[in-house]
C-alpha cells in the first residue's frame, strides 16, 4: 500500500502491533491487580581472587588478565613492565616510540642530580673547522657510577625520598678516619710531594738530624700536628682494631710513637732556621751602620742641604722663618711644591741647576783643560753635563739608605727576641730527652747547637745596641734635639729615600733640557752668537752677567 509516495514495511507494522498488545496486557493486569510481584534481581558477581593466587597455578598456565598492571616507580634508574604485550596487545609505531620516550624521561628524572659545572658554551660553526668536530662520542667512556658517587649534589631528605631512596654510597674500601677527611687528604698529598717515608722521618727525629729533613719538611710536619683528641685516638689504636688507618693516620701514629715528637719537630725547625735568621739580623744591623756612615760623609748631600738653606733664607727674608741655621730633612720633599712664574720650574730644579753648574765648573777647572773654559754657550753646556753626572750619582752613593728605609726597628727587635726565646724550646727538649735516657745522638746534636747559638745571640745583642745608638746619633746630627719627636727611629732614612727618588726624576728632566740645548747650539756652531737670542736659563745668565759686570768694574 502506498501512502503519499511511501510504502509501509509489513514487518514494522507487525512489531508495532505486538508492542501495543503487550502494553495493553500490562496495563490491564495492573488495573486488575495493582500489587504486582516482580522476580528477584540476579545474584552478585563472585568476589575477586586472592592476591598472587596465580602462584599456586600450574607453571604452564598463565594467570588470567584481570586489569592492566599499574606502573610502580622503580628504586633504580630502570623501568620494568610486567607483560607489556598483555597490557598493550596492539601498538602502532608512533605509540611505541612515544612509550620509549616516556620511559627515557622517567630514567633521566630518576638519575641523581650532580653538582653543576659552570662554563660558557660555544656555538658550533658550520663554515669553519673546529677542534670539536674531531671528537667522537664513542672514543671515551665515563664511569657514571663513580661520577655520581663523587659529585652528587647535596639534596634535602625530602628530595631523596622523591628520588626513590637514592643514597650516596661511600667509596669502596674506604677506611674509617681518625682525622678530619680534608686534613687527612692534605697530609697524604704533602707526603707524596715530599717523597719521604715514615721510617726516614722517625729516624731523623730520634737522632736530631736536621740536615736530612730540611726546613720545608719540618714546617710541613709542624702543620700536621694533630689535636689532643686525635692524638689520643691514634695512640690508643691497636693493630687488631676492626677498622683500618689511612696513609696519613699511619704516618702520624708512627711519629707519635716517638717521645714528645712534635716538640722535637719545633726545636729542630728552630735549629734549621737559626743560621739564616742570624745572618739576616747581622746584615740588617750592618746596613744601618753603613747608612749612617754614608749620610755623615756624603759631600754632595751636604752641598744640597747648604744650597737649600741659602735659598730658603733668601726667600724668607723679612719673615719669622728667615735667618734659619738648620731645617728638618722633610723640607727636601717640599721643594717641588714651590713653582716659579713659568709654572714649570720648581725650587728643586733651581737648586739642582745651581749645584750642577758649580760641580761642572769645579771639574773643568781641576782638569786644567783650556778647551773647557765656560766662556761660550757650548762650553757652558759641557760643564752642565759634567755636573749632571755628579749629581745623578747621589742615589748610588747613598745606596744603603734605600735598604734601611724598608726596615722597622720594632720588627728587628721582636725578631731578635723571638730568636732568643727559641733557645728555651731547645733546652726544654734536651732536658726531656735526658730524663727518659733517649737517643744519645740527639743529646749531642742539641748540646753542640746550644753552645754555638748562645755565642751568636750575644754577638747580635751587642750589634743591635751599637746600631741603634748610631741611628740615634745620625738623627740628632740632622735634626738636633727634635729627635725626641720622632715616632719612628728609622724615619729619617725614609725621608732621604723619597728625596732621592724625586732627585732622580729632576736630573732626568734637566738632562733632556741640556740635550735640547746641545742640539740648538750645534746648529749655530758656525755663526757668531747672536746677542738677541734669549738664554736657556735666564736666571743663571742674569747671575753670570751680574758677576761679569762686577769683575769689570772692580779696580785692578
Secondary structure, 3 states (H helix, E strand, C coil): CEECCEECCHHHHHHHHHHHHHHHHHHHHHHHCCCCCCCCCCCCCCCCCCCCHHHHCCCCCCCCCCCCCCCCCCCCCCCCCCCHHHHCCCCCHHHHHHHHHHHHHHHHHHCCCECCCCCCCCCCCCCCCCHHHHCCCCCCCCCHHHHHHHCECCCCHHHHHHCCCCCCCCCCCCCCCCCCHHHHHHHHHHHHHHCCCHHHHHHHHHHCCHHHHHHHHHHHHHHCCCCHHHHHHHHHCCCCCCCCCCHHHHHHHHHHCCCCHHHHHHHHHHHHHHHHHHHHHHHHHHHHHHHHHHHHHCHHHHHHHHHHHHHHHHHCCCCCCCCCCCCCHHHHHHHHHCECCCCCCEHHHHHHHHHHHHHHHHHHHHCCCHHHCCCCHHHHHHHHHHHHHHHHCHHHHCHHHHHHHCCCHHHHHHHHHHHHHHHHHHHHHHHHHHHHCCCHHHHHHHHHHHHHHHHHHHHHHHHHHHHHHHHHHHHHHHHHHHHHHCCCCCHHHHHHHHHHHHHHHHHHHHHHHHHHHHHHHHHCCCCCCCCCCCCCCHHHHHHHHHHHHHHHHCCC
